[in-house]
Amino acid sequence: MQTQEALKNRRSCRIFKSKSIPKKLVTQIIEAARLAPSAINIQPWEFVVITNKETLGVVASLADHGKFISNATACIAVFCKDSKYYLEDGCAATENILIAAQDLGLGSCWVAGDKKDYNDKIRQLLGAPIDMKLVSLIPLGYTDTPARTPPKRPLKELLHWEKF
């Protein structure tokens, strides 16, 4: 799949099949995440791949808008060391995960982690050090459900040349 095609077709998926994802594909997704840009090339990220159904259920119960995580085959928790630009860096890695998952034929959804009440609970559950911030949770899985295509603002409404 080409990059533009993956960008145009990527949608948030909340319904997953029970089919497992080969570790090779998950590794490719993490490889895409680690290639994200980061401020001063600090690369503050660490990734925890969760496949255990019980742990997925606990994460889902903690995430206020992520109850569907329990139905995913896997979930990637994106953590970043608490640094000046951890959120920007972690978001860049998260976006790469979403695009790579689409490219590999997997459904995904960005679930917030930063500034959420459950941030520390999930950090502890997954054994991340205290200086790590949970940036996002990304459930992954195969899906048959066609993703909704939400309307996007036309380019002519949001593109400005030289001045706003």
N, CA, C and O of each residue as an XYZ file, in Angstrom:
656
protein
N       0.858     -1.178      0.000
C       0.000      0.000      0.000
C       0.901      1.238      0.000
O       1.965      1.232      0.619
N       0.494      2.253     -0.665
C       1.234      3.505     -0.701
C       0.833      4.387      0.481
O      -0.260      4.242      1.029
N       1.706      5.286      0.862
C       1.472      6.146      2.022
C       0.180      6.940      1.893
O      -0.626      6.956      2.823
N      -0.032      7.592      0.769
C      -1.242      8.407      0.598
C      -2.503      7.557      0.704
O      -3.510      8.002      1.256
N      -2.451      6.355      0.186
C      -3.603      5.450      0.271
C      -3.872      5.068      1.723
O      -5.023      5.056      2.160
N      -2.820      4.758      2.464
C      -2.977      4.417      3.880
C      -3.560      5.596      4.655
O      -4.431      5.410      5.505
N      -3.090      6.794      4.371
C      -3.607      7.989      5.044
C      -5.082      8.222      4.732
O      -5.865      8.549      5.624
N      -5.453      8.056      3.481
C      -6.847      8.292      3.074
C      -7.795      7.230      3.618
O      -8.954      7.528      3.908
N      -7.316      5.995      3.761
C      -8.190      4.901      4.169
C      -8.192      4.612      5.667
O      -9.053      3.870      6.140
N      -7.264      5.172      6.417
C      -7.185      4.890      7.845
C      -8.389      5.457      8.584
O      -8.739      6.626      8.424
N      -9.005      4.626      9.380
C     -10.145      5.022     10.196
C     -10.007      4.353     11.559
O      -9.326      3.336     11.695
N     -10.644      4.920     12.547
C     -10.644      4.309     13.874
C     -11.532      3.079     13.867
O     -12.678      3.123     13.419
N     -10.992      1.994     14.365
C     -11.699      0.716     14.400
C     -11.890      0.290     15.856
O     -10.944      0.301     16.642
N     -13.097     -0.079     16.199
C     -13.400     -0.489     17.571
C     -13.984     -1.891     17.656
O     -14.341     -2.356     18.739
N     -14.081     -2.566     16.510
C     -14.603     -3.932     16.474
C     -13.550     -4.805     15.798
O     -13.132     -4.534     14.672
N     -13.129     -5.855     16.499
C     -12.037     -6.697     16.012
C     -12.424     -8.164     15.994
O     -13.237     -8.613     16.801
N     -11.838     -8.906     15.070
C     -11.962    -10.358     15.036
C     -11.048    -10.936     16.111
O     -10.171    -10.241     16.624
N     -11.248    -12.190     16.447
C     -10.402    -12.835     17.459
C      -9.105    -13.395     16.854
O      -8.296    -13.981     17.574
N      -8.903    -13.225     15.575
C      -7.709    -13.725     14.883
C      -6.446    -13.039     15.411
O      -6.377    -11.812     15.483
N      -5.454    -13.847     15.777
C      -4.222    -13.274     16.320
C      -3.381    -12.617     15.223
O      -3.465    -12.973     14.048
N      -2.583    -11.666     15.641
C      -1.699    -10.931     14.734
C      -0.306    -11.534     14.845
O       0.220    -11.647     15.952
N       0.303    -11.924     13.737
C       1.660    -12.459     13.808
C       2.629    -11.451     14.426
O       2.544    -10.253     14.156
N       3.548    -11.944     15.255
C       4.530    -11.069     15.903
C       5.334    -10.277     14.878
O       5.755     -9.153     15.150
N       5.543    -10.854     13.715
C       6.295    -10.169     12.663
C       5.609     -8.861     12.278
O       6.282     -7.852     12.066
N       4.276     -8.867     12.184
C       3.548     -7.646     11.829
C       3.620     -6.610     12.948
O       3.799     -5.419     12.692
N       3.478     -7.075     14.189
C       3.563     -6.150     15.316
C       4.959     -5.531     15.375
O       5.106     -4.342     15.657
N       5.967     -6.335     15.110
C       7.339     -5.825     15.084
C       7.513     -4.775     13.995
O       8.195     -3.772     14.207
N       6.906     -4.994     12.833
C       6.967     -4.006     11.753
C       6.300     -2.694     12.179
O       6.776     -1.611     11.837
N       5.218     -2.796     12.912
C       4.512     -1.606     13.380
C       5.377     -0.834     14.379
O       5.454      0.393     14.319
N       6.014     -1.544     15.280
C       6.895     -0.879     16.250
C       8.102     -0.285     15.543
O       8.590      0.774     15.936
N       8.584     -0.947     14.514
C       9.689     -0.398     13.718
C       9.277      0.941     13.113
O      10.068      1.885     13.103
N       8.062      1.030     12.613
C       7.568      2.296     12.066
C       7.485      3.358     13.164
O       7.803      4.522     12.924
N       7.068      2.967     14.347
C       6.958      3.912     15.465
C       8.324      4.455     15.864
O       8.460      5.651     16.124
N       9.325      3.605     15.915
C      10.647      4.049     16.361
C      11.315      4.958     15.341
O      12.278      5.651     15.669
N      10.818      4.966     14.111
C      11.363      5.835     13.069
C      10.737      7.232     13.074
O      11.101      8.078     12.257
N       9.811      7.471     13.978
C       9.158      8.785     14.060
C      10.178      9.861     14.424
O      11.190      9.575     15.064
N       9.909     11.087     14.016
C      10.792     12.178     14.427
C      10.618     12.470     15.914
O       9.551     12.239     16.482
N      11.673     12.979     16.531
C      11.577     13.419     17.924
C      12.465     14.647     18.119
O      13.475     14.821     17.437
N      12.066     15.481     19.057
C      12.820     16.704     19.336
C      14.254     16.354     19.739
O      14.481     15.522     20.617
N      15.190     16.987     19.098
C      16.625     16.805     19.341
C      17.011     15.323     19.249
O      18.014     14.900     19.825
N      16.217     14.550     18.530
C      16.442     13.111     18.352
C      16.586     12.358     19.677
O      17.359     11.404     19.774
N      15.846     12.788     20.686
C      15.915     12.141     22.007
C      15.327     10.728     21.976
O      15.790      9.845     22.698
N      14.318     10.520     21.150
C      13.660      9.213     21.048
C      13.253      8.696     22.434
O      13.752      7.665     22.884
N      12.349      9.413     23.107
C      12.021      9.088     24.493
C      11.060      7.916     24.672
O      10.667      7.606     25.796
N      10.689      7.279     23.602
C       9.600      6.304     23.648
C      10.033      4.896     24.045
O      11.175      4.473     23.867
N       9.056      4.214     24.584
C       9.120      2.778     24.883
C       7.728      2.252     24.547
O       6.733      2.953     24.726
N       7.664      1.024     24.062
C       6.392      0.456     23.620
C       6.142     -0.865     24.330
O       7.014     -1.734     24.363
N       4.956     -1.015     24.895
C       4.561     -2.273     25.531
C       3.446     -2.864     24.689
O       2.393     -2.248     24.519
N       3.679     -4.061     24.163
C       2.662     -4.758     23.373
C       1.929     -5.714     24.305
O       2.535     -6.597     24.911
N       0.637     -5.527     24.409
C      -0.200     -6.342     25.287
C      -1.020     -7.288     24.420
O      -1.752     -6.850     23.532
N      -0.894     -8.594     24.682
C      -1.708     -9.579     23.968
C      -2.498    -10.468     24.933
O      -3.440    -11.145     24.520
N      -2.131    -10.470     26.184
C      -2.814    -11.270     27.190
C      -4.235    -10.746     27.370
O      -4.431     -9.568     27.667
N      -5.226    -11.618     27.192
C      -6.636    -11.201     27.231
C      -7.029    -10.601     28.582
O      -7.799     -9.643     28.639
N      -6.499    -11.168     29.662
C      -6.821    -10.641     30.989
C      -6.281     -9.211     31.146
O      -6.974     -8.329     31.654
N      -5.053     -8.999     30.708
C      -4.457     -7.664     30.803
C      -5.190     -6.686     29.897
O      -5.422     -5.541     30.283
N      -5.556     -7.124     28.702
C      -6.346     -6.270     27.808
C      -7.653     -5.851     28.488
O      -8.093     -4.708     28.365
N      -8.261     -6.793     29.203
C      -9.499     -6.490     29.924
C      -9.304     -5.466     31.026
O     -10.145     -4.589     31.220
N      -8.196     -5.574     31.751
C      -7.917     -4.614     32.821
C      -7.665     -3.225     32.227
O      -8.190     -2.228     32.723
N      -6.863     -3.169     31.169
C      -6.598     -1.884     30.504
C      -7.918     -1.274     30.028
O      -8.156     -0.080     30.211
N      -8.762     -2.088     29.424
C     -10.057     -1.610     28.928
C     -10.917     -1.071     30.069
O     -11.601     -0.060     29.911
N     -10.883     -1.740     31.206
C     -11.702     -1.289     32.338
C     -11.201      0.024     32.920
O     -11.976      0.775     33.512
N      -9.912      0.310     32.756
C      -9.334      1.550     33.279
C      -9.532      2.733     32.327
O      -9.727      3.865     32.770
N      -9.481      2.470     31.036
C      -9.549      3.538     30.021
C     -10.999      3.991     29.850
O     -11.849      3.219     29.405
N     -11.270      5.234     30.204
C     -12.659      5.700     30.194
C     -13.313      5.684     28.815
O     -14.529      5.511     28.730
N     -12.557      5.858     27.740
C     -13.126      5.802     26.397
C     -12.485      4.678     25.582
O     -12.365      4.779     24.361
N     -12.079      3.613     26.262
C     -11.407      2.515     25.574
C     -11.911      1.148     25.987
O     -11.146      0.184     25.997
N     -13.172      1.048     26.325
C     -13.723     -0.242     26.765
C     -13.562     -1.334     25.706
O     -13.461     -2.516     26.036
N     -13.539     -0.937     24.440
C     -13.411     -1.888     23.327
C     -12.019     -2.507     23.237
O     -11.820     -3.452     22.473
N     -11.059     -2.001     23.994
C      -9.706     -2.573     23.994
C      -9.751     -4.048     24.378
O      -8.917     -4.830     23.923
N     -10.708     -4.431     25.203
C     -10.807     -5.829     25.631
C     -11.086     -6.768     24.470
O     -10.814     -7.964     24.573
N     -11.628     -6.253     23.358
C     -11.924     -7.077     22.192
C     -10.797     -7.100     21.163
O     -10.876     -7.827     20.173
N      -9.756     -6.312     21.390
C      -8.635     -6.265     20.447
C      -7.770     -7.508     20.614
O      -7.786     -8.156     21.660
N      -7.026     -7.823     19.583
C      -6.076     -8.928     19.638
C      -4.809     -8.492     20.341
O      -4.158     -9.285     21.021
N      -4.463     -7.223     20.174
C      -3.271     -6.657     20.805
C      -3.531     -5.188     21.080
O      -4.441     -4.584     20.513
N      -2.726     -4.632     21.947
C      -2.790     -3.197     22.226
C      -1.362     -2.724     22.475
O      -0.610     -3.351     23.221
N      -1.005     -1.624     21.847
C       0.318     -1.042     22.057
C       0.164      0.154     22.980
O      -0.580      1.090     22.686
N       0.875      0.113     24.101
C       0.924      1.251     25.011
C       2.186      2.033     24.665
O       3.294      1.496     24.693
N       2.001      3.299     24.340
C       3.125      4.165     23.995
C       3.470      4.990     25.231
O       2.667      5.795     25.705
N       4.667      4.776     25.736
C       5.180      5.529     26.870
C       6.331      6.403     26.397
O       7.040      6.055     25.452
N       6.511      7.538     27.058
C       7.671      8.384     26.802
C       8.266      8.835     28.127
O       7.555      9.079     29.102
N       9.587      8.937     28.136
C      10.262      9.506     29.297
C       9.782     10.936     29.464
O       9.585     11.662     28.489
N       9.599     11.324     30.708
C       9.106     12.665     31.005
C      10.172     13.695     30.630
O      11.082     13.986     31.407
N      10.037     14.229     29.434
C      10.972     15.223     28.917
C      10.158     16.383     28.355
O       8.931     16.309     28.294
N      10.830     17.444     27.947
C      10.144     18.660     27.510
C       9.125     18.405     26.400
O       8.026     18.957     26.437
N       9.470     17.585     25.426
C       8.593     17.356     24.276
C       8.078     15.916     24.201
O       7.846     15.396     23.110
N       7.900     15.273     25.356
C       7.454     13.883     25.355
C       6.131     13.698     24.619
O       5.947     12.708     23.910
N       5.211     14.647     24.784
C       3.891     14.472     24.175
C       3.963     14.566     22.656
O       3.373     13.742     21.957
N       4.672     15.551     22.144
C       4.827     15.681     20.693
C       5.524     14.452     20.115
O       5.101     13.907     19.096
N       6.598     14.025     20.779
C       7.347     12.862     20.305
C       6.491     11.594     20.336
O       6.479     10.816     19.382
N       5.780     11.400     21.438
C       4.922     10.218     21.566
C       3.770     10.223     20.579
O       3.357      9.167     20.100
N       3.247     11.407     20.271
C       2.167     11.509     19.285
C       2.671     11.200     17.881
O       1.954     10.598     17.083
N       3.902     11.609     17.576
C       4.480     11.280     16.267
C       4.620      9.762     16.130
O       4.300      9.203     15.081
N       5.091      9.101     17.172
C       5.221      7.638     17.149
C       3.849      6.973     17.039
O       3.686      5.979     16.331
N       2.872      7.529     17.743
C       1.509      6.986     17.700
C       0.935      7.063     16.291
O       0.352      6.094     15.804
N       1.095      8.196     15.642
C       0.593      8.345     14.276
C       1.253      7.345     13.338
O       0.591      6.774     12.471
N       2.555      7.128     13.507
C       3.239      6.131     12.672
C       2.657      4.742     12.899
O       2.541      3.960     11.956
N       2.293      4.427     14.135
C       1.676      3.127     14.448
C       0.350      2.992     13.700
O       0.081      1.958     13.089
N      -0.468      4.026     13.749
C      -1.776      3.981     13.089
C      -1.638      3.782     11.583
O      -2.369      2.990     10.988
N      -0.707      4.495     10.971
C      -0.519      4.394      9.521
C       0.064      3.027      9.147
O      -0.365      2.411      8.171
N       1.042      2.559      9.927
C       1.635      1.248      9.646
C       0.601      0.131      9.798
O       0.578     -0.804      8.998
N      -0.250      0.224     10.813
C      -1.296     -0.793     11.001
C      -2.229     -0.822      9.788
O      -2.564     -1.895      9.285
N      -2.641      0.338      9.329
C      -3.501      0.422      8.140
C      -2.799     -0.210      6.942
O      -3.396     -0.992      6.203
N      -1.546      0.132      6.762
C      -0.763     -0.382      5.640
C      -0.682     -1.910      5.661
O      -0.624     -2.549      4.610
N      -0.678     -2.490      6.861
C      -0.571     -3.948      7.009
C      -1.930     -4.641      7.092
O      -2.002     -5.843      7.349
N      -3.001     -3.889      6.876
C      -4.337     -4.488      6.855
C      -4.967     -4.679      8.219
O      -5.864     -5.506      8.378
N      -4.506     -3.923      9.209
C      -5.044     -4.047     10.555
C      -5.852     -2.817     10.940
O      -5.546     -1.700     10.523
N      -6.879     -3.037     11.736
C      -7.634     -1.938     12.295
C      -6.961     -1.446     13.558
O      -6.280     -2.205     14.248
N      -7.155     -0.167     13.858
C      -6.562      0.422     15.055
C      -7.397      1.613     15.497
O      -8.291      2.063     14.780
N      -7.093      2.113     16.685
C      -7.780      3.296     17.194
C      -6.882      3.968     18.220
O      -6.281      3.290     19.054
N      -6.784      5.272     18.173
C      -5.980      6.043     19.125
C      -6.824      6.281     20.371
O      -7.872      6.924     20.303
N      -6.372      5.770     21.494
C      -7.022      6.005     22.780
C      -6.058      6.850     23.615
O      -4.892      6.496     23.789
N      -6.560      7.953     24.119
C      -5.712      8.887     24.857
C      -5.136      8.253     26.119
O      -5.752      7.388     26.740
N      -3.946      8.705     26.476
C      -3.316      8.259     27.708
C      -2.838      9.437     28.534
O      -2.999      9.460     29.754
N      -2.251     10.413     27.864
C      -1.683     11.555     28.569
C      -2.771     12.367     29.263
O      -3.854     12.577     28.717
N      -2.468     12.810     30.452
C      -3.357     13.647     31.268
C      -4.648     12.936     31.681
O      -5.591     13.587     32.128
N      -4.699     11.638     31.539
C      -5.869     10.873     31.945
C      -5.668     10.354     33.371
O      -4.543     10.092     33.795
N      -6.763     10.212     34.093
C      -6.688      9.714     35.469
C      -6.086      8.315     35.549
O      -5.491      7.952     36.563
N      -6.236      7.542     34.503
C      -5.747      6.163     34.516
C      -4.284      6.040     34.093
O      -3.743      4.935     34.108
N      -3.643      7.116     33.725
C      -2.259      7.095     33.254
C      -1.359      6.318     34.205
O      -0.665      5.392     33.785
N      -1.364      6.685     35.478
C      -0.465      6.055     36.446
C      -0.848      4.608     36.725
O       0.025      3.767     36.944
N      -2.144      4.311     36.719
C      -2.587      2.932     36.979
C      -2.105      1.999     35.866
O      -1.652      0.886     36.137
N      -2.201      2.451     34.627
C      -1.748      1.620     33.510
C      -0.231      1.520     33.512
O       0.322      0.464     33.207
N       0.443      2.608     33.851
C       1.901      2.562     33.957
C       2.322      1.495     34.970
O       3.220      0.698     34.698
N       1.676      1.481     36.128
C       1.990      0.491     37.157
C       1.629     -0.921     36.705
O       2.411     -1.853     36.892
N       0.456     -1.080     36.116
C       0.008     -2.399     35.638
C       1.016     -3.009     34.679
O       1.285     -4.209     34.729
N       1.577     -2.169     33.798
C       2.495     -2.664     32.775
C       3.963     -2.616     33.215
O       4.855     -2.965     32.442
N       4.208     -2.186     34.448
C       5.557     -2.208     34.994
C       6.491     -1.153     34.436
O       7.710     -1.319     34.488
N       5.943     -0.067     33.902
C       6.791      0.998     33.360
C       7.376      1.812     34.517
O       6.719      2.001     35.540
N       8.599      2.288     34.354
C       9.225      3.110     35.401
C       8.423      4.376     35.689
O       7.637      4.831     34.858
N       8.630      4.927     36.859
C       7.861      6.090     37.310
C       8.091      7.333     36.455
O       7.238      8.220     36.422
N       9.228      7.414     35.762
C       9.496      8.597     34.931
C       8.903      8.493     33.536
O       9.195      9.322     32.674
N       8.072      7.482     33.305
C       7.444      7.297     31.997
C       6.009      7.825     32.024
O       5.284      7.649     33.003
N       5.619      8.474     30.928
C       4.263      8.994     30.771
C       3.546      8.163     29.710
O       4.103      7.900     28.644
N       2.339      7.758     29.995
C       1.522      7.052     29.009
C       0.979      8.085     28.031
O       0.199      8.957     28.413
N       1.385      7.989     26.782
C       0.921      8.930     25.754
C      -0.345      8.412     25.091
O      -1.293      9.168     24.878
N      -0.361      7.119     24.762
C      -1.525      6.585     24.057
C      -1.610      5.072     24.212
O      -0.645      4.399     24.573
N      -2.788      4.575     23.926
C      -3.064      3.139     23.824
C      -3.615      2.919     22.433
O      -4.520      3.634     22.003
N      -3.077      1.935     21.720
C      -3.556      1.671     20.371
C      -3.954      0.204     20.250
O      -3.098     -0.656     20.042
N      -5.261     -0.089     20.381
C      -5.712     -1.456     20.146
C      -5.573     -1.799     18.667
O      -5.771     -0.952     17.796
N      -5.228     -3.057     18.404
C      -5.030     -3.537     17.041
C      -5.804     -4.820     16.817
O      -6.055     -5.579     17.753
N      -6.181     -5.059     15.566
C      -6.802     -6.326     15.226
C      -7.306     -6.335     13.799
O      -7.388     -5.306     13.129
N      -7.635     -7.526     13.365
C      -8.262     -7.671     12.060
C      -9.734     -7.322     12.222
O     -10.314     -7.506     13.292
N     -10.323     -6.822     11.162
C     -11.724     -6.419     11.239
C     -12.442     -6.688      9.926
O     -11.850     -6.596      8.851
N     -13.718     -7.021     10.027
C     -14.593     -7.140      8.859
C     -15.481     -5.910      8.746
O     -16.042     -5.619      7.690
N     -15.594     -5.204      9.847
C     -16.515     -4.088      9.921
C     -15.993     -2.918      9.114
O     -14.900     -2.419      9.383
N     -16.751     -2.477      8.137
C     -16.293     -1.304      7.386
C     -16.226     -0.094      8.310
O     -17.168      0.203      9.045
N     -15.114      0.579      8.256
C     -14.940      1.758      9.102
C     -15.781      2.906      8.576
O     -15.907      3.107      7.368
N     -16.351      3.649      9.500
C     -17.081      4.855      9.111
C     -16.103      5.831      8.488
O     -14.963      5.962      8.935
N     -16.547      6.494      7.482
C     -15.716      7.520      6.869
C     -16.281      8.865      7.269
O     -17.210      9.367      6.637
N     -15.722      9.451      8.319
C     -16.252     10.743      8.746
C     -15.927     11.819      7.725
O     -14.890     11.762      7.064
N     -16.805     12.792      7.598
C     -16.523     13.860      6.628
C     -15.291     14.649      7.067
O     -15.084     14.894      8.255
N     -14.505     15.028      6.116
C     -13.318     15.843      6.355
C     -13.542     17.216      5.747
O     -14.180     17.348      4.703
N     -13.022     18.217      6.397
C     -13.133     19.578      5.864
C     -12.405     19.650      4.535
O     -11.324     19.079      4.385
N     -12.984     20.344      3.575
C     -12.317     20.492      2.281
C     -11.016     21.290      2.432
O     -10.910     22.171      3.285
N     -10.049     20.970      1.603
C      -8.756     21.628      1.630
C      -8.889     23.142      1.476
O      -8.175     23.904      2.129
N      -9.804     23.571      0.613
C      -9.952     25.009      0.362
C     -10.393     25.782      1.607
O     -10.209     26.997      1.673
N     -10.978     25.087      2.601
C     -11.412     25.745      3.833
C     -10.290     25.906      4.851
O     -10.402     26.727      5.761
N      -9.235     25.155      4.718
C      -8.223     25.167      5.764
C      -6.814     25.482      5.291
O      -5.916     25.639      6.118
N      -6.595     25.577      4.005
C      -5.270     25.889      3.471
C      -5.128     27.382      3.280
O      -5.967     28.024      2.648
N      -4.064     27.927      3.830
C      -3.790     29.358      3.732
C      -2.352     29.513      3.219
O      -1.443     28.834      3.699
N      -2.156     30.383      2.271
C      -0.823     30.658      1.728
C      -0.337     32.005      2.229
O      -1.022     33.014      2.059
N       0.801     32.031      2.826
C       1.482     33.234      3.312
C       0.864     33.834      4.571
O       1.591     34.161      5.509
N      -0.451     33.987      4.616
C      -1.120     34.530      5.796
C      -2.397     33.748      6.037
O      -2.904     33.067      5.147
N      -2.907     33.856      7.253
C      -4.141     33.159      7.610
C      -5.299     33.713      6.813
O      -6.431     33.256      6.970
